[in-house]
Amino acid sequence: MGFSEAKAVVVAALHEGNFEHEARDALAEKNLLAVGDVDANEVAALVLKTRSEDYRESPHHWDESVMVHTFTPTVREERWYIKVYFVETDGDDWKAMSISVHRARN
């Protein structure tokens, strides 16, 4: 799955409410979506503003067969960091697993 497909899948998952949050330390600091500081529509808008040069994919640290998609758009001079991976559900549907949604530190 490359940039365009990952972008489309994560935006669709956010609009459909088809996402979960990965449990982690420092949740309030690292996942603003999980704690309600931003909503799914706001995150989808950020992902839509991501350019291909602000995207990368890499294997997840605990399972290298799972690809993690990182979007780092700059919106209103503020850099964002959005990190997700996908798990397949029944059929061809994907569920987005939110790892991080936060403002990037300089």
C-alpha positions in Angstrom: 0.0 0.0 0.0 1.6 3.3 -1.1 0.9 6.9 -0.3 -2.3 7.5 -2.2 -4.0 4.3 -1.1 -2.9 4.7 2.6 -4.2 8.3 2.5 -7.6 7.2 1.1 -7.9 4.3 3.5 -7.1 6.3 6.6 -9.4 9.1 5.6 -12.3 6.7 4.9 -11.7 4.9 8.2 -11.7 8.2 10.1 -14.9 9.4 8.4 -16.6 6.0 9.0 -15.5 5.7 12.6 -13.6 2.6 11.7 -10.6 3.1 13.9 -9.2 2.3 17.3 -6.3 3.5 19.4 -3.3 1.5 20.3 -2.7 1.5 24.1 0.5 3.2 25.0 2.3 5.3 27.6 1.9 9.1 27.5 -1.4 8.8 25.7 -2.4 12.4 26.4 0.9 13.6 25.0 1.1 11.3 21.9 -2.5 10.7 20.8 -4.7 13.8 20.8 -7.4 11.9 18.9 -7.6 9.2 21.6 -8.0 11.8 24.4 -10.5 13.9 22.4 -8.4 17.1 21.9 -9.0 16.6 18.1 -11.7 14.7 16.4 -11.7 12.2 13.6 -12.8 14.8 11.0 -9.9 17.1 12.0 -7.4 14.3 11.7 -8.9 13.3 8.3 -8.5 16.9 7.1 -4.8 16.9 8.2 -4.2 13.6 6.4 -5.8 15.1 3.2 -3.3 18.0 3.4 -0.3 15.6 3.5 1.9 15.7 0.4 3.8 12.7 -0.7 7.1 14.0 0.6 5.5 14.2 4.0 4.7 10.6 4.1 6.6 7.4 4.8 5.9 3.8 5.6 8.0 1.5 7.7 7.7 -1.8 9.5 6.1 -1.8 13.0 8.7 -2.3 15.7 6.9 -5.3 17.2 5.8 -7.0 14.0 7.7 -6.3 10.8 5.0 -7.7 8.6 2.8 -4.7 9.7 3.5 -1.5 7.8 3.1 1.8 9.7 2.1 4.8 7.8 3.4 8.2 9.0 1.8 11.5 7.7 3.5 14.7 8.7 1.6 17.6 7.1 2.2 21.2 7.9 -1.0 23.2 8.4 -1.0 26.9 9.3 2.7 26.7 10.0 2.2 23.9 12.4 3.7 20.5 11.8 1.6 17.4 12.7 2.6 13.8 13.2 0.0 11.1 12.4 1.0 7.5 12.6 -1.3 4.6 11.8 -1.3 1.0 10.7 -4.2 -1.0 9.3 -5.7 -4.3 10.3 -7.9 -6.2 7.9 -11.5 -6.8 8.9 -14.1 -9.0 7.2 -13.9 -8.8 3.4 -11.8 -6.0 1.9 -12.4 -3.5 4.7 -9.6 -2.0 6.8 -9.6 -0.7 10.3 -7.2 2.1 11.1 -5.2 1.7 14.3 -4.1 5.1 15.6 -0.7 5.1 17.2 0.1 8.8 17.4 -1.7 12.0 16.6 0.1 15.1 17.9 1.8 18.3 17.0 5.4 17.7 16.1 8.1 19.1 18.2 10.7 21.3 16.6 
